[in-house]
């Protein structure tokens, strides 16, 4: 087996892990990070639908356009179209998914 180098350098930045004492403080830090990110689509994975709904509510109050994706097979077509549309637009949007 040989390793084939990539044509471009890897663009991903790895950051150190951050640990929070409470779910609330973790969610607040996540929301702060999303509000301060450059204007581009962001995909955030959450552990529950309730967590997704809480974060979506706060972001909507801050005028961040948000799409809630829940990985339900019956919504797969609509969700894939949303992802494609958001990636083509330059507007700021957040997509949520349950993992």
C-alpha positions as a Markdown table, in Angstrom:
| # | Residue | x | y | z |
|---|---|---|---|---|
| 1 | Unk | 0.0 | 0.0 | 0.0 |
| 2 | Unk | 1.3 | 3.4 | -0.9 |
| 3 | Unk | 0.2 | 6.8 | 0.4 |
| 4 | Unk | -0.9 | 9.3 | -2.3 |
| 5 | Unk | -0.4 | 12.9 | -1.2 |
| 6 | Unk | -3.2 | 15.4 | -1.5 |
| 7 | Unk | -2.9 | 18.0 | -4.2 |
| 8 | Unk | -3.7 | 20.8 | -1.8 |
| 9 | Unk | -2.7 | 21.3 | 1.8 |
| 10 | Unk | -5.3 | 20.2 | 4.4 |
| 11 | Unk | -7.4 | 23.2 | 5.3 |
| 12 | Unk | -9.0 | 21.8 | 8.5 |
| 13 | Unk | -7.8 | 23.3 | 11.7 |
| 14 | Unk | -7.7 | 21.1 | 14.8 |
| 15 | Unk | -8.4 | 22.8 | 18.1 |
| 16 | Unk | -7.8 | 21.4 | 21.6 |
| 17 | Unk | -10.8 | 19.8 | 23.3 |
| 18 | Unk | -12.8 | 22.0 | 25.6 |
| 19 | Unk | -14.8 | 20.5 | 28.6 |
| 20 | Unk | -17.7 | 22.3 | 30.2 |
| 21 | Unk | -19.2 | 21.6 | 33.6 |
| 22 | Unk | -22.8 | 21.9 | 32.4 |
| 23 | Unk | -24.8 | 21.4 | 29.2 |
| 24 | Unk | -26.0 | 25.0 | 29.5 |
| 25 | Unk | -22.5 | 26.4 | 29.5 |
| 26 | Unk | -21.5 | 24.2 | 26.6 |
| 27 | Unk | -24.6 | 25.3 | 24.6 |
| 28 | Unk | -23.8 | 29.0 | 25.4 |
| 29 | Unk | -20.2 | 28.6 | 24.2 |
| 30 | Unk | -21.5 | 26.9 | 21.0 |
| 31 | Unk | -23.9 | 29.7 | 20.3 |
| 32 | Unk | -21.3 | 32.3 | 20.9 |
| 33 | Unk | -19.0 | 30.5 | 18.5 |
| 34 | Unk | -21.7 | 30.4 | 15.8 |
| 35 | Unk | -22.5 | 34.1 | 16.2 |
| 36 | Unk | -18.9 | 35.0 | 15.8 |
| 37 | Unk | -18.0 | 32.7 | 12.9 |
| 38 | Unk | -17.4 | 34.2 | 9.5 |
| 39 | Unk | -20.5 | 34.5 | 7.3 |
| 40 | Unk | -20.7 | 31.0 | 5.9 |
| 41 | Unk | -22.9 | 27.9 | 6.4 |
| 42 | Unk | -22.2 | 25.9 | 9.6 |
| 43 | Unk | -23.3 | 22.4 | 10.3 |
| 44 | Unk | -23.6 | 21.5 | 14.0 |
| 45 | Unk | -24.3 | 18.1 | 15.4 |
| 46 | Unk | -26.2 | 17.7 | 18.6 |
| 47 | Unk | -27.0 | 14.8 | 20.9 |
| 48 | Unk | -30.7 | 15.4 | 21.1 |
| 49 | Unk | -33.6 | 17.1 | 19.3 |
| 50 | Unk | -34.3 | 19.1 | 22.4 |
| 51 | Unk | -30.8 | 20.5 | 22.4 |
| 52 | Unk | -31.2 | 21.4 | 18.7 |
| 53 | Unk | -34.4 | 23.1 | 19.4 |
| 54 | Unk | -33.0 | 25.2 | 22.2 |
| 55 | Unk | -30.0 | 26.3 | 20.1 |
| 56 | Unk | -32.2 | 27.1 | 17.1 |
| 57 | Unk | -34.5 | 29.3 | 19.2 |
| 58 | Unk | -31.5 | 31.3 | 20.5 |
| 59 | Unk | -30.1 | 31.7 | 17.0 |
| 60 | Unk | -33.4 | 32.8 | 15.5 |
| 61 | Unk | -33.6 | 35.5 | 18.2 |
| 62 | Unk | -30.2 | 36.7 | 17.0 |
| 63 | Unk | -31.5 | 36.8 | 13.4 |
| 64 | Unk | -29.5 | 33.7 | 12.2 |
| 65 | Unk | -31.3 | 31.8 | 9.5 |
| 66 | Unk | -31.5 | 28.2 | 10.7 |
| 67 | Unk | -32.5 | 24.9 | 9.2 |
| 68 | Unk | -33.3 | 22.0 | 11.5 |
| 69 | Unk | -32.3 | 18.7 | 10.1 |
| 70 | Unk | -33.1 | 15.6 | 12.1 |
| 71 | Unk | -31.8 | 12.7 | 9.9 |
| 72 | Unk | -35.3 | 11.2 | 9.4 |
| 73 | Unk | -35.3 | 9.1 | 6.3 |
| 74 | Unk | -38.7 | 10.5 | 5.2 |
| 75 | Unk | -37.1 | 14.0 | 5.1 |
| 76 | Unk | -33.8 | 12.9 | 3.4 |
| 77 | Unk | -34.7 | 14.5 | 0.0 |
| 78 | Unk | -35.8 | 17.8 | 1.4 |
| 79 | Unk | -32.8 | 17.9 | 3.8 |
| 80 | Unk | -30.3 | 17.2 | 1.0 |
| 81 | Unk | -31.8 | 19.9 | -1.1 |
| 82 | Unk | -31.5 | 22.4 | 1.8 |
| 83 | Unk | -27.8 | 21.5 | 2.3 |
| 84 | Unk | -27.1 | 22.0 | -1.5 |
| 85 | Unk | -29.0 | 25.3 | -1.5 |
| 86 | Unk | -27.2 | 26.7 | 1.6 |
| 87 | Unk | -23.8 | 25.7 | 0.2 |
| 88 | Unk | -24.5 | 27.6 | -3.0 |
| 89 | Unk | -25.6 | 30.8 | -1.3 |
| 90 | Unk | -23.3 | 33.2 | 0.4 |
| 91 | Unk | -25.9 | 34.1 | 3.1 |
| 92 | Unk | -25.2 | 33.0 | 6.7 |
| 93 | Unk | -27.2 | 29.9 | 7.7 |
| 94 | Unk | -26.9 | 27.2 | 10.3 |
| 95 | Unk | -28.0 | 23.7 | 9.8 |
| 96 | Unk | -28.7 | 21.4 | 12.8 |
| 97 | Unk | -28.6 | 17.7 | 12.8 |
| 98 | Unk | -29.2 | 15.0 | 15.4 |
| 99 | Unk | -26.4 | 12.5 | 15.7 |
